[in-house]
């Protein structure tokens, strides 16, 4: 732990940096998730819970949410004892959910402390004040700075206190002598000088002036929103954050009964996901609206605009198929890729519609647009001219995106999840534009002919 108040890492947190060999030296079929699972199985220490993350990401997450694992539960309530009980129940419930790699609730009441409770009556009987007793305790156990030694340009404090063997022994602590002015009775067996013969100072053991015990208590006390807080750290594998947390919430709701005044907050990456979903509820409709407006300004036709936008849901089919094939779960990066895909679909759809319009206008000007069959031939001519440009467009897009899928540098995991839905989407959108667009265009334009011929 860093010697700074800005480091949120608790004293019981151990960080181990694992440097991986080049991927070319990995066993066949090995990936990051398998490495984490094997490390988790191999490194099992009683009382220690494993969590695998990146060093900088762990610090950012801890500063942002206080949670150092992908998912965490904040238990809020009025009493430490209740927090400890509820946290352990949540931990037990989480461990039964599929995909959980580890779950650990902070143990609140496992610290051991030296508890010195002054007896005010005894202190007053000896004519002492609380400050007198506390000064002796502070100097004997904590240490007192007597002077400063100067070593060239360096300065060091000279601190005096009892040796560790005296400070760690309860009986010896009880025999620490407290000086008393006057004729107070001296006690034998203490540490330090006895009262001088005929002198005016005597000594009383600390055990006579205070109750001294080793007690159990909280190792740390956290508070949020005006309530005491405790954290449950959860690490998982093979699941998307949203679906996994939803299952956790159902399991915890079924098995954990919260006392009055206690509540749970789901945090970690899930907290980011919830905030992102709230933003996407505004961003996605706004994106589609902007695309619709731009397309309408270009085509001056509501029907043409709707036809172009039909590519968006069809391209999502390819995106989800490709995500399933790669084993990627839904994430913020995937949503970014889906939004970018909508723009690509609209762009290529406009070009296809342009070729169909040019062929239709050409046949009509030449007087060849008489029957539905003529309309079919015109649409076929325009669609065929679009095959090569469409293939070139898709090839260029794939040429830019496919190398990302094989990258291994910094940020590669995020970039892959942005590129994956775009790769799958442009392939299925190409099929849509070359097959479905002409059919929809035919259904629309044949109404202008006033013909009832079958398609």
N, C-alpha and C positions, 0 to 999 in steps of 0.2 A: 504494500500500500504506500502511495506517495505521501510524503510529509507535508501535506497541504489540506486545508479545509475544503478545497474545491473538489477533492477526489471522493466520490460517493461510495467507493469500495469499502465494504465492512472488513474488520480485522480477520474474520474467519474465511475470507475469500483468497484462494490461491490461483494465480495465473501461470499457466505453462504454455510457452510458445512452441508449437510443433512445426518444424520446417520440412516441407514435403520434397521428395526427390523429383527430378524431371518426370513428366508424365510418360515419357518413352520407357522409363524403367519400372513402371507399375505392372502388376500382374494383369493378365488379359481379363477384360471385363470389369476392371476396377474403376470406380468413380468416387467422387467426394462423399456421397452418402454412405457408400459401403465402407469407406475408410473410417468415417465417424462411428458407424455401427460396430466395427471391429474394435476400434479404440475403446468405445464404451463398454464392450464385453470384457476386454482385457484389463481395463483399469477400473476395478471395483474395490473401493476402500470403504470400510464401515464408517458411517457417519458423514460421508462425502458424496455429494451429488454432482454428476458431470454435466457440463453444458458446453457445446461447441459453437464458437462464433469467431469472427475476425476481431483482432485487437482494437482497431480504431472504431469499428462498428459497435463493439461492446461499450466503449466509453461514451459514444454519442447516445446510444440507447439509455444508458444509465443516467446521463445528464438530462435527457429529455423526459423519461418516464420513471426512472428509478429502478426499472426492471432490467436485469442483465441476461435474460434468456428470451427466446423468440416470443413466448407467451407467458404472462404472469397474472396472478390474481392478487389484488389488494384487498385485504380484509380490514374493514373499518369498524370501530366500536369503542365503547367507553372504558372497558377494563382490560388489562393485560392478560389476566387469567382466561377471560372469555375469548380473546383473540387467539391465544395459544391453542385452545381446544378446537375452535372453529377451523383454524388453519390446518391442524393435523387431520381433521375430518375431510377437508377439501383435498389435501394431499392423497389420502387413501382412496377417495373417489376418483381422482384424476388418473391414478395408476392403473385403473381397470379399463380405461378407454383405449381402443386400438390405435396404434401409432405413437403412443407415449413412450419416449425414450427414457426420461427421468422426470421426477417431480419431487420437490423438496420444499417444505415449509420451514421458515426460520424458527428456531427454538428460542422463544422469548425468555424463558425463566430458567436457563441452564447456566447462568453465570454465578460464580462464587465470589463473595465480597466480605471484607473485614468490616464488621458493623460495630461501631463504638457509640453506645447510647449513654450520655452523661447522666449521673444521678445528681440532680440539682440540689437535693437536700443534703447529701454528703458533701458536695462541693461547698455549699454555704456553711456547713458545720466546721469545716476546716478554714474558713475565712478566705476561700479562693473565689475567683470569678471564672466564668466560662472561657474567657480569653486566656487565662493562665493555663487551664487544662489543654485547650486546643493548641496553644503555642508549643507545649511539650510534645503533643502528638505529632504536630506538623514537623517539628525539627527532628524528632527521633525516627519517624517513619518516612516522611517526605524529604527531609533534609533541609539544612539551613545554609545559605550562602554567607560565609564569614568575610571573605575578601576576594580580590581579583589579582591573579598573578600576571605579570607582563613578561612575555617572551618575545623580545624584538618588537615586531609590528603586530603580534598576536596577543590576545588577552583571553584568559581562561578564568572561569569562576571556580572558587575553592568551596566545595560543598561538603558539609559534615552531617552524617547520619549513622544510625546503628548498622552493623554488618547484616548481610542478607539472612544469615542463619538466625539472627535475633528477630528480624522483621517478619520472618515467615513462620515463626513458632508462636502459637497462641498463648501458651503459658508464660513465655518470656515477655510477650507484649503486655500481659497483665501485670508483670513485675516491673514495668518501667516506672521509675521514681519521679514523682512530682514534688518540687520544692515547696515547703510551707513555711511562711514566716511565723515565728512564735514558738510555743511549747507544744505543738501537736505531737502525738506519739509517733515514733518512727517504726517502720516495719522492716523486718529482716527478710533476707532472701531476694531483695530487689537488685536491679542492675544500677550501678552508679555508686557514688560515695554515700556513706552513712552520715548521720548528723554529727558534726564536730562536738567534742566534749565542751559543755558550757556554752555552746554557740546558740544563736537565735534562729537558726534554720534547721528544720527537720524535713523528712521525706516520707511521702505517702505513696504506696503502689497504685498504679493507674487502675488496677482491678477493684480497688476500694472506692474509686470515684466514678466508675462507669461499668456498665454491663458490656462485655466484649465477647462477640461470637462470630463464627463464620456462617453467613446466611446465603441463601440462594435468591437470585433476583434477575432482572432483565439485563442482557448484555448490551442492548441499545434500545432506545425508545424513539420511534418515529411517529410523526403526526401529519395528517392531511385533512384539510377541510374542517379543522377544529376537532377532529377525533383522533384517537390513537390508531396506529396502523401497523399491520404486519403483512409480509409478502410471501406468496407461494410461487416458486420458480418452476417453470414447466418447459421441457425441451421435447420436441417430437420429430418424427421423420415420416416421409411418404404421404403426407396429407397437406391439403391446402389450408391456409390459416383460417379462413372464414368457416369452412365446413367443420374443421376440427374443433374450433371454439364453440360452435353451435352445439356439437355433440357433448362437449364438456359441460356446457351450461345446463343441458337437459339432465345429464348424469348427476351433477352437483345438486340441482333442484330436487331430484328424486331422493337423494341419500343424505343430504345435509340440511338440518333444520336450524335456521338462524334464530338466535334469541332476539328478543326485542331490543332495538337500538343498534343492531349489527347489520352490515350490508357488505356486498362484494362489488368490486370494480375489476373488469377484465382489461388488462393493459398489455404492454409490449407491442409487437408488430400488429396485433389485432386492433389496438387503439389507432394506429396509423391507418389501417384498412377501413375502419368505420368512418374516420374523417374523410378519407379519399372517396368512399362511396357517397357520402353526403355531397361532396363537390361534384362527383360524376353525375349525380341526379340533375345538376344544373348544366354541367359542361356538355354532356352527350346530346340532350335536346337542343342546346344552343348551337352545337356543331352542325347537327342535321339541319337546323333552321338556316344557318349561314350558307350551307351547301345548297339548300333549296333555293334561297334567294339569288345566289350567284348563277345557278343553272337557269333559273327563270329569266334573269336579266340577259343571259346569253341566247336562250332559245325562244323567248317570248311565248312559250306554250306550257301550260300546266301539265298537259298529257305527256309531253316529251320529258319534262322534269321528273314526273313520277316514274316513267319508264327507266330513266337513268338511275334513279334511287333504288330501283328493284335489285340492282347489283349488290347493294350493301348487305341485305340479309342472306343472299345466296353465297356471297364470299365468306360470310361467317361460318358456313358449313365447312369449307376447306380449312379455315383457321382452327376450328375446334378439333377437326380430325387430325391435323398436324400436331396440335398441342397434345392430344391424346397419344399419338404415336411416339412423341418425344418424352412423354411422361411429365410434362410441365403442368403445374397447378396454376389456377387463376391467381394473379397477383397484380400489383399496381403497374408493373412493367408491361404485363400482357394487355392491360386495358389501354395503355398508351399506344401499343402496337395496333390494337383494334381501331382506335380513333384515327390513327394515321392511315390505316387501310381504307377507311371511308373516303378520304380524299383521293386516293389512288383510283378507287372504283369509279368515282364520279368523273375523274379526268378521262379514263379510257372509255367509259360509257358515252361521253359526249362525242368522242371521235367516231365511234361506231354509228351513232345516230346521225352524224354529219354525212357519212358515206351513204347511208340509206336515203337520206333526204336528197342528196345530189342525184342519185340514180332515179329516184321517184320523179323529181322535177324534170330530169332529162327526158324520160319516157313520155311525160305528160306534154312537154313542149313539142316533142316530135310527133304527137298525136297517136302514139302507140299504146296509151293507157286506156283500153276499152273494156276489157274483161278482167275478172279476178285472176285468170291465168297470166294475163299481161302484168298484173301487179306482182304476182309471185315471181315472174321472170325478172322484173325490175329490182325487186328486193334481193333476189339471188345474185344478180349482178353486183349490187352494192355491197352485199355481205362478203362475197368472194374477194372483192378488192380490199376488204379490211383484214383478211386473214394474215397476209404477210406483215403489214404494220403492227397488227395486234401481237403476233408472235415475236416481232422485234422488240416491242414495248415490254412484254413480259420477260423476254430474255435479258434485256438491260436491267430491269428491276431485280431479277434473280441474280444476275452477275454482281450486283451491288450488295445483296443481302446474304447470299449463300456463304461467302467467306466469313461473315460474322458468326455463322453457325459452327465454324471450325476454329474459332479463335479461342485463346487460352490466357490472354493477358488480363491486366487489371480491369475490372468492370465487365468482363466477358459474360458472366452469368446474367447480368441485367440486360446487356445488349442482345443476347440470344433470345430472351423472353420478349423483347420488343420486336425483333425481326421475325420470330417464328410465326405469329399470326399473319404477318404480311406475306410471308412465303406461301403458306397454305392458301391464303385468301386470293392472291392474284391468279393462282392456278384454276380454282373453281370459278372465279369471276370471268376468266377467259372462256371457259366452257359456256357459261351463261350468255355472254355477249355474242358468241358465234352461233348459238343454237336458239336460245330463248328470245333474245332481242328481236330477231327477224320475224319470229312467229307473232309476238305481241304487236310489232309494227304492222304486220299484215292484218291482224284483227282490227286495228284502229283505222287504217287507210281504206280498207275495203268498204267501210260504211260510206265513204265519200262517193263511191261508184254507184251506190244505190242498187247493188246487185245482190241477189239471194243465192248465188251459186255456193256450193259447199267448198270448204277450204280443201 
